[in-house]
Amino acid sequence: MPHSPEDKKRAITRLRRIRGQAEALERHIAEGVDCGPVLQQLAAMRGAVNGLMADVLEGHLRESFGHADCPIDSLENPEHQRVHEAIDEVASLVRSYLK
C-alpha cells in the first residue's frame, strides 16, 4: 500500500485514469463500436492496472524487506546493499512479467 503522500497521489492518479478508461470502454460497448478500438482500450487498461500492481508490489517489497526507514548511508553496509539489489532485481522481473 502506498504510504508517502507522493506515492498515494501517484496511485490515485493512476486509479482515476483506469476509471476513465473503464468508462470509455463502457461507452464503446454500449455504442457498438468496432472490436479494434475496444481491444485497444482493454489493452490500455490492462497496462495501467499492471503498472499500478507493479508499483504497489515494489513498495510492499521495499517496506517489508528493504529497510525503507534506514538512512541512505546504510546502503554502505554490504548486507543492506545486497537486500536492496535483490529487491531491485525482483521488482524488475515482476515489471517485465507484467508487460
TORKOL-4160 file (C-alpha; in steps of 0.2 Angstrom, whole numbers, padded with zeros to 4 digits, m for minus):
99
<pt num="1" X="0000" Y="0000" Z="0000"/>
<pt num="2" X="0007" Y="0017" Z="m0004"/>
<pt num="3" X="0011" Y="0027" Z="0011"/>
<pt num="4" X="0020" Y="0043" Z="0007"/>
<pt num="5" X="0009" Y="0057" Z="0001"/>
<pt num="6" X="0018" Y="0057" Z="m0017"/>
<pt num="7" X="0015" Y="0038" Z="m0018"/>
<pt num="8" X="m0003" Y="0040" Z="m0013"/>
<pt num="9" X="m0006" Y="0054" Z="m0026"/>
<pt num="10" X="0003" Y="0044" Z="m0040"/>
<pt num="11" X="m0008" Y="0029" Z="m0036"/>
<pt num="12" X="m0024" Y="0039" Z="m0035"/>
<pt num="13" X="m0020" Y="0047" Z="m0052"/>
<pt num="14" X="m0017" Y="0030" Z="m0060"/>
<pt num="15" X="m0034" Y="0024" Z="m0052"/>
<pt num="16" X="m0043" Y="0039" Z="m0059"/>
<pt num="17" X="m0035" Y="0036" Z="m0076"/>
<pt num="18" X="m0041" Y="0017" Z="m0076"/>
<pt num="19" X="m0058" Y="0023" Z="m0071"/>
<pt num="20" X="m0059" Y="0035" Z="m0086"/>
<pt num="21" X="m0053" Y="0020" Z="m0097"/>
<pt num="22" X="m0066" Y="0009" Z="m0090"/>
<pt num="23" X="m0080" Y="0022" Z="m0093"/>
<pt num="24" X="m0074" Y="0025" Z="m0111"/>
<pt num="25" X="m0074" Y="0006" Z="m0113"/>
<pt num="26" X="m0092" Y="0005" Z="m0107"/>
<pt num="27" X="m0097" Y="0019" Z="m0119"/>
<pt num="28" X="m0089" Y="0010" Z="m0133"/>
<pt num="29" X="m0098" Y="m0006" Z="m0129"/>
<pt num="30" X="m0115" Y="0002" Z="m0127"/>
<pt num="31" X="m0112" Y="0011" Z="m0143"/>
<pt num="32" X="m0107" Y="m0005" Z="m0153"/>
<pt num="33" X="m0090" Y="0002" Z="m0158"/>
<pt num="34" X="m0080" Y="m0010" Z="m0168"/>
<pt num="35" X="m0069" Y="m0023" Z="m0160"/>
<pt num="36" X="m0052" Y="m0014" Z="m0164"/>
<pt num="37" X="m0055" Y="0001" Z="m0153"/>
<pt num="38" X="m0062" Y="m0010" Z="m0139"/>
<pt num="39" X="m0047" Y="m0021" Z="m0139"/>
<pt num="40" X="m0036" Y="m0006" Z="m0139"/>
<pt num="41" X="m0045" Y="0001" Z="m0124"/>
<pt num="42" X="m0044" Y="m0016" Z="m0115"/>
<pt num="43" X="m0025" Y="m0017" Z="m0118"/>
<pt num="44" X="m0023" Y="0001" Z="m0111"/>
<pt num="45" X="m0032" Y="m0004" Z="m0096"/>
<pt num="46" X="m0023" Y="m0020" Z="m0093"/>
<pt num="47" X="m0006" Y="m0010" Z="m0095"/>
<pt num="48" X="m0012" Y="0003" Z="m0082"/>
<pt num="49" X="m0018" Y="m0010" Z="m0070"/>
<pt num="50" X="m0002" Y="m0020" Z="m0072"/>
<pt num="51" X="0009" Y="m0004" Z="m0069"/>
<pt num="52" X="m0001" Y="0000" Z="m0053"/>
<pt num="53" X="0001" Y="m0018" Z="m0047"/>
<pt num="54" X="0020" Y="m0017" Z="m0050"/>
<pt num="55" X="0022" Y="m0001" Z="m0041"/>
<pt num="56" X="0012" Y="m0007" Z="m0026"/>
<pt num="57" X="0021" Y="m0023" Z="m0026"/>
<pt num="58" X="0038" Y="m0015" Z="m0027"/>
<pt num="59" X="0033" Y="m0003" Z="m0012"/>
<pt num="60" X="0027" Y="m0018" Z="m0002"/>
<pt num="61" X="0044" Y="m0027" Z="m0005"/>
<pt num="62" X="0054" Y="m0012" Z="0000"/>
<pt num="63" X="0043" Y="m0009" Z="0015"/>
<pt num="64" X="0044" Y="m0027" Z="0020"/>
<pt num="65" X="0062" Y="m0032" Z="0016"/>
<pt num="66" X="0071" Y="m0016" Z="0011"/>
<pt num="67" X="0073" Y="m0007" Z="0027"/>
<pt num="68" X="0064" Y="0008" Z="0019"/>
<pt num="69" X="0066" Y="0018" Z="0035"/>
<pt num="70" X="0085" Y="0016" Z="0035"/>
<pt num="71" X="0096" Y="0031" Z="0032"/>
<pt num="72" X="0103" Y="0032" Z="0014"/>
<pt num="73" X="0121" Y="0030" Z="0021"/>
<pt num="74" X="0116" Y="0012" Z="0027"/>
<pt num="75" X="0117" Y="0006" Z="0009"/>
<pt num="76" X="0136" Y="0007" Z="0013"/>
<pt num="77" X="0133" Y="m0009" Z="0024"/>
<pt num="78" X="0135" Y="m0024" Z="0012"/>
<pt num="79" X="0121" Y="m0033" Z="0019"/>
<pt num="80" X="0109" Y="m0019" Z="0016"/>
<pt num="81" X="0116" Y="m0016" Z="m0001"/>
<pt num="82" X="0113" Y="m0034" Z="m0006"/>
<pt num="83" X="0095" Y="m0033" Z="0000"/>
<pt num="84" X="0091" Y="m0018" Z="m0010"/>
<pt num="85" X="0099" Y="m0025" Z="m0025"/>
<pt num="86" X="0089" Y="m0041" Z="m0023"/>
<pt num="87" X="0073" Y="m0030" Z="m0021"/>
<pt num="88" X="0078" Y="m0021" Z="m0037"/>
<pt num="89" X="0080" Y="m0037" Z="m0046"/>
<pt num="90" X="0063" Y="m0044" Z="m0041"/>
<pt num="91" X="0054" Y="m0028" Z="m0045"/>
<pt num="92" X="0062" Y="m0028" Z="m0062"/>
<pt num="93" X="0057" Y="m0046" Z="m0065"/>
<pt num="94" X="0039" Y="m0043" Z="m0060"/>
<pt num="95" X="0038" Y="m0027" Z="m0071"/>
<pt num="96" X="0044" Y="m0037" Z="m0086"/>
<pt num="97" X="0032" Y="m0051" Z="m0082"/>
<pt num="98" X="0018" Y="m0039" Z="m0081"/>
<pt num="99" X="0021" Y="m0031" Z="m0098"/>
